[in-house]
Amino acid sequence: MLKKRNFVPELARLDTDELTVKYLAGEEPTTIANCQVIPMLDQPSRDVNRLLQVALQSDRVPVLKLDEGDLRLTPVDFANEVSRHLANALQGVVKADVSRLVIVYSPSWAAECRLPADAQRIRISHRQIRDLLQILYDRDTASQVRIIYGGFVFENEMVDVLRDINVDGILINK
């Protein structure tokens, strides 16, 4: 049983239309409103791509929920999974639209098992996502995409996680 105070995000509901995010340590959380959360693990990439295209044509903020499943992948396996799923999901999406995108890395193993990812693991995962965006588009476009951690995190590690340039925020409970 974990005794330290922690934050467990509530992104399990797929009908969520707003996300509460902590961007900087010490500041109050803010809300990203009018979202459409699109889970990437549970459906084929072509369906994710279709849902993303529809969200981008609307006034909603498209949120790709990136999950590695119940098993904690090695960084190499994670990079392969991210590359495959994210590249397919973003196929045909132009640079101007990508900047509206929010990616939430929300590993099931962290939320369901209440097993925290350490700060280094979060940094590596977010760096791999940002690097892939840079390969698919360019550095400026990749830096405009908000990549938020949505897994289990201890409060005392939050500051360390938020210091990383590739982690744009942490999803927290409402």
N, C-alpha and C positions, 0 to 999 in steps of 0.2 A: 504494500500500500504506500503510495506516495504521500509524503507529508508536507512537502514544500508547496507554497502557493503557486498555482499554475494557471495558464489560460488554455482553454480548449475551445476551438472555433466551432461555430454552429453553421456549417455549410452543407450539412447532410440533406436539408430540405432543398430540393431543386427548384422550388417555386419562389425562392428568395428574390426579392426585388431591391434589396439594399444590403450593403456590407458595411460593417463597422471595422475600421482599420486604424491601428496605431502606427503613425509614420515616424515619429521621433520620440525617444525616451523623454519622459517628463511632460510631454504635451498631451492634451486631451485627445482622445480618439475622434476621428472624423468619419463621416458617412459617405459612401459612394452610392448614390441613389439611382433608381431606374435601371437596374441590372438585369441581364439575362444570363444565368449561370448555365454553362454547357459542359457536362461531364465528358471527359475524353476517354476514360477507361472502359466505360460500360457499353459503348457503341462503336460501330465501324467508323473509320476515319472519314469516309465519304459523307456519312450522316452528320458528323461533327462539322465538316466543311460546309454542308448545306445549312445547318443551323447557324453557323457563324456568319455566312453570307447574308442570311435573313436578318440577323441581329444588326449587322453593319448597315443594312439598308434602312433600318428603323432608327428611332432616336434613342434606343436603349444602349447601355454600355455592355458590350460583350465581355463575358468573364469565362475564360477557359479554365476549367478545374482539372488540373494535371495531377494524376495519382499514379503511383507505382504498384498499387494493389496491396494485398495483405503481407507480402514478403518484402523485407527490407533489401533492396537491390544494392549491389556493389556500385561504386561510382562509374565503372566502365559499363556495366549493364544498364544503369540508369541513363547514361548518355546515349546508348543505343536505343533504348525505349523512347526517350524524349525526342531524339532525332527522327525516328520513324513516325511517331504519332503526331508530333507538332508540325513537322514538315508537310505531312499529308493534310492536316487540318488547315494549314495556311495556304494550301495550293490555290493559286488564282487571286489571293488577297493582295491588293496593291499597298504600297508603302504608306500612302496617305491614310488608309483605313487601319493599318496595323497600329498606328500611334494611339488610336482609341481603345485598343485592346488592354484588358487586364488579365494576367495569368496568375492563378492561385495554385501554388504547389501545396497540395493537401494530401499527404500520404495516409492511406487508410491505417497502416500499421501504427502510426503515431496517435491517431484519434481513437480508434477502436480499442487498442490495447493499452492506451494511456502510457505509451512508451515514448518518452521525449527524444527528439532528434537533437544531438548536440549542435552547438553553434557552428562547428566546422562542417558538419554534414549539411547543414542548411546553406552555408556559404558555397560549398562545392556544387550543390544542386542548382542553386540560383545562378551561379557563374556558368554552368553548362547550358542552362536555358538561355541566358543572355548571349553566350557565344553562338549558339545555334541561330538566334535571331539576327546576329551580326552577319553570319554566313549567308543566310537567306535574303537579307536585305542589305543593310549597311550599319555602321557604328551609330550614326545619329538616330536612325529609326529604332534600332535596338535599345538605345538609351531612353527613348520616349515611352516604351512599353512598361507599364507598372507590373512588377513581379512581386507578389505578396506571399508570405509564408502562412499557410493555413493549418498547420499541424499543432501538435501538443508542444508547448514550450514552457519551461520554468521562468518565473518572473525574474529571477536573478540572472538569467541568460539573455533576457530580452534586450538589454542595452547592448550587449556584445553583438547580437544578431542584427540589430538596427544600425549599427555602425558600418556594416558592410555596404559597399557601393552598389552591389547587385540585389540587395534586399530592399525593396521600396516600402515595405510595411509588414505588419503582422496582423492577421485577422483575429479579432477577439470576440468574446461573447457580447451580446447586446445587453 
